[in-house]
Amino acid sequence: LAVIDKLRTINSLDDISVGDAERQQARIRFQVGLADSLRQSLTEQKSHAEKMALKAFKMERQVEQEMQQRQQVQGEANEWHKAAQTAAVQYEAQQQVIDKQRKLIQRLVGDHQRMQESVDKALQ
């Protein structure tokens, strides 16, 4: 009887051991499933991060190009501004010359009229 009791105890321990092993296998499968899900999630996050990095790089390039264009346009605007200033100075100088010529012409016309009047008086 004692041997039979020991065998029953060993068999029940085996049943417990089998149950524990099955629970451990289930736990391991669950953990493997979690690990796979985590790996997939990390892969997706990595892919998303790479896409975002690429977008950021493209945006940086676009900003650099826009800055270069802006600098070029600013340079052209500065050149046009300088040209306009030069033209304004030249215009002012020409106006002064024209004013001097106008005064000279007026003086000559006045002198001519006085001479004409003198001639007219002399002829009378």
Residue, then its C-alpha position, 0 to 999 in steps of 0.5 A: l500500500a505504501v508503494i501504491d501511495k507513493l506511485r499515486t503521489i508521483n503520478s499526481l506530481d507528474d500531473i502537476s508538473v505537466g499542468d505547470a509545464e503547459r501553463q509555462q508553455a502558454r505563458i512563453r507563447f504569450q510572451v513570444g506573441l507580445a515580443d512579436s507584436l512589440r517587434q512589429s510595432l517598433t518596425e512600424q515606428k522605425s519606418h514612420a521615423e525614417k519617413m519623417a526624417l526624409k520629409a524633414f530632409k526634403m523640407e530643409r532642402q526646400v527651405e535652403q532653396e527658398m533662402q537662396q532664391r530670396q537672397q538672389v531676389q534681394g540682390e536683384a532688388n538691391e541692384w535695381h534700387k541702386a540703378a534707380q538711385t543713380a538714375a534719379v541723381q542723373y535726372e537731377a543733374q540733367q534738370q540742373v543743366i536744363d534749368k541753366q540752359r533755360k536761363l541762358i536762353q531766356r537771357l539771350v532772348g531778353d538780350h535779343q529783344r533789347m537789341q531788336e528794340s534798340v535797332d527799331k528805335a535806331l531805325q525810327 
